[in-house]
Amino acid sequence: MEPKPEISTSKFTPPSEQPVVVVVDVMLRCKLDNQVMPASTALEHQQMHINKGEDPCFIIESSPLQPKKEGSTTSGII
């Protein structure tokens, strides 16, 4: 009886099978001055409006989770 060949399980994954990580920031539109900005800078922009005594509000323009559909009229307001 011949010994069975040993199968080696390697933790190496070929580059073509490596997961790709894409970081996409949610884009927001300020309802007060109509500026579009990444969510990462929206807090600072909102604070500027608060310091002026204004009540800021943002509309979600685009998100990596829910791509904007052509002809869509619905928006998220935060």
C-alpha positions as CSV (number, residue, x, y, z in Angstrom):
1,M,0.0,0.0,0.0
2,E,1.5,3.3,-1.1
3,P,1.3,6.3,1.3
4,K,-1.2,8.9,0.3
5,P,0.3,12.2,-0.9
6,E,0.3,14.9,1.8
7,I,-1.8,18.0,0.9
8,S,-0.3,21.1,2.3
9,T,-2.7,23.9,3.2
10,S,-0.9,27.2,2.9
11,K,-2.2,30.5,4.1
12,F,-0.8,32.2,1.0
13,T,-3.5,33.6,-1.3
14,P,-2.4,34.5,-4.8
15,P,-2.6,38.3,-5.5
16,S,-5.5,37.8,-8.0
17,E,-7.6,36.4,-5.1
18,Q,-6.7,39.0,-2.5
19,P,-9.7,41.1,-1.3
20,V,-9.7,44.7,-2.4
21,V,-10.6,47.3,0.1
22,V,-12.2,50.5,-1.3
23,V,-12.9,53.4,1.1
24,V,-15.6,55.7,-0.2
25,D,-16.8,58.7,1.8
26,V,-20.5,59.5,1.9
27,M,-21.2,62.9,0.3
28,L,-23.5,65.4,1.9
29,R,-25.1,68.6,0.7
30,C,-25.5,71.5,3.1
31,K,-29.1,72.9,2.8
32,L,-28.0,76.4,3.9
33,D,-25.3,77.1,1.3
34,N,-25.7,74.2,-1.1
35,Q,-22.1,73.0,-0.7
36,V,-21.3,69.3,-1.3
37,M,-18.7,67.8,1.0
38,P,-17.6,64.4,2.4
39,A,-19.2,63.4,5.7
40,S,-15.7,63.4,7.3
41,T,-15.7,67.3,7.0
42,A,-19.4,67.9,7.6
43,L,-19.2,68.2,11.4
44,E,-16.7,71.1,11.1
45,H,-19.0,72.8,8.4
46,Q,-22.0,72.3,10.6
47,Q,-20.2,73.8,13.6
48,M,-19.5,76.9,11.5
49,H,-23.2,77.4,10.9
50,I,-24.1,76.8,14.5
51,N,-21.6,79.5,15.5
52,K,-23.5,81.9,13.2
53,G,-26.7,81.0,15.0
54,E,-28.0,79.0,12.0
55,D,-29.7,75.5,12.1
56,P,-27.7,73.4,9.6
57,C,-29.1,70.3,7.9
58,F,-27.5,68.0,5.3
59,I,-28.9,65.9,2.4
60,I,-27.2,62.7,1.6
61,E,-26.0,63.1,-2.0
62,S,-24.3,59.7,-2.5
63,S,-23.3,56.7,-0.5
64,P,-21.2,53.6,-1.3
65,L,-24.1,51.4,0.1
66,Q,-26.9,53.0,-1.9
67,P,-25.8,54.3,-5.3
68,K,-27.8,57.3,-6.6
69,K,-30.3,56.1,-9.1
70,E,-30.9,58.2,-12.2
71,G,-34.2,60.0,-12.1
72,S,-34.6,59.4,-8.3
73,T,-36.2,62.3,-6.5
74,T,-35.9,60.9,-2.9
75,S,-33.1,62.1,-0.7
76,G,-32.1,61.4,2.9
77,I,-32.0,64.4,5.2
78,I,-29.9,64.3,8.3
